[in-house]
Amino acid sequence: MSKTGVLFGRLMRHILRSPDTIITVAMLPIAMMLLFVYVFGGAMKPSLGENVNYVSYMLPGILLIAIASGTSYTAFRMYEDREKGIFQRFASMPIPRSAALWAHVLTSLVSNMITVAIIFAVALLMGFRSSAGILEWLAAIGILALFTLTLTWVAVVPGITAKTIDGASAFSYPIIFLPFISSAFVPTETMPAAVRWFAENQPVTSIVNTVRALLNGQTVGSEIWVALAWCVGIGAAFWALAVRSYRGRGW
Amino acid sequence: MSAINVSGLRKSFGSQTVLDGVSFAVEHGEVFALLGSNGAGKTTAIKILSTLLPAGGGTAEVCGFDVAKQARKAREAISLTGQFAAVDDILTGRENLILVAKLRGVKNPAQAADSLLDRFGLTDAANKRAGTYSGGMTRRLDIAMSMLGSPKVVFLDEPTTGLDPDGRLEVWKTVKELVGSGVTVLLTTQYLEEAEQLADVIAILRGGKIIVSGTLDELKKLFPPAKKEYVEKQPTLEEIFLAVTGREGK
């Protein structure tokens, strides 16, 4: 456990020393938020209703995009550690083999939560307001953390197995795109039937709707269970795959 | 008891046999060179001995610990300097050393780091990022990191491959200094001269087997007695390079 802490410290230092990582991870979603609110936002009003705060409406989707692109850096960092023989060095040392893996997972969780906090702050400046109580906030943060953990385990698999650096982070592109075909930015009722069916049945919609309902003080329906099931199911499957490929590879 | 004891070691990847019954022993405080061309199985042997890869057959012991059955104990006794210098580019040299010291549970990590920086001539570069180091410096830092926690056996996998002549001399000097400290060194190399310079015992690995091993003198005896020939000795390109760049090979 203490060794995981030492290795976590190392990776956090990496993040703090590579400003480009921070900029790419936080700036892109913020730029998209500005674009959606101040460019497309006006045109969305008719389908959303005049009294909908669009910043609050699309914030969950932006957060998911930020987390998806943030976790791709976990795959990137793991690939680098593998290529440079860093994993090999740790594996030949008298420390638990799992410490190097968990340090990456913990780093992903912490750094993505920092990104989420930054985006919340910018959203507040842009007019995001929440009527949620402490419990709703905790639940919303908890779901975002769970989503981060799920995608982190998805990222670990290419991080361990990818043969090229581009291959390592390629998994994140479709995930970053998923919120666009969901209820994140526009109501699904406006979409053609087939797209609408996809949008309403893919994981992002249930997560977005749940986080949105929690933050805006609306009643959270059964969708929270759908959201949790998606996260836990995908996370568990990739966790098993990740641990298997981590143990199975010769260092 | 030998520091390293390898007996009938086998390893195949699919249908390709890499190690086909390798046996050797390395005594405490000895420098043992595994000499072989690319793909001879040197790295595979090192990986098995450093518990990174399971053997396909045979046994391997380090300081009396079976690398398969007592991997954790074996890892306490060894240190690996892999084929590519495994230093963290983003951290400074000092931070790299402190990181490994903490992982190995060294009592006073900062103090241990400083004393190694001094010993390996890296004090001036201590607070620069390792990514800015030259090849030779990076390798020296890499080897310094391997000395933390006082390992009894150090594996050096092709320590000078990819280095320029200056860097190679730096690393040779570093390895020679290690020997004085009583540590056992197993190094692999594809350079004959490197084995000649550094090793007490040399084993030649070819086709997954050790075809010959012994001290340099023993190996020399395998050849017919030297005959005298008079040849004008031209300087080698290496000697010219070192003379022109102002660094005599020592």
Interface residues (C-beta under 8 A of the other chain):
Chain A: K3 V6 L7 R10 R13 H14 R17 S18 K84 G85 I86 Q88 R89 F90 A91 S92 M93 P94 I95 G250 W251
Chain B: K47 S50 T51 L52 L53 P54 R72 R75 E76 I78 S79 L80 G82 Q83 F84 A85 A86 D88 D89 I90 L91 E95 L99 V100 K102 L103 R104 M145
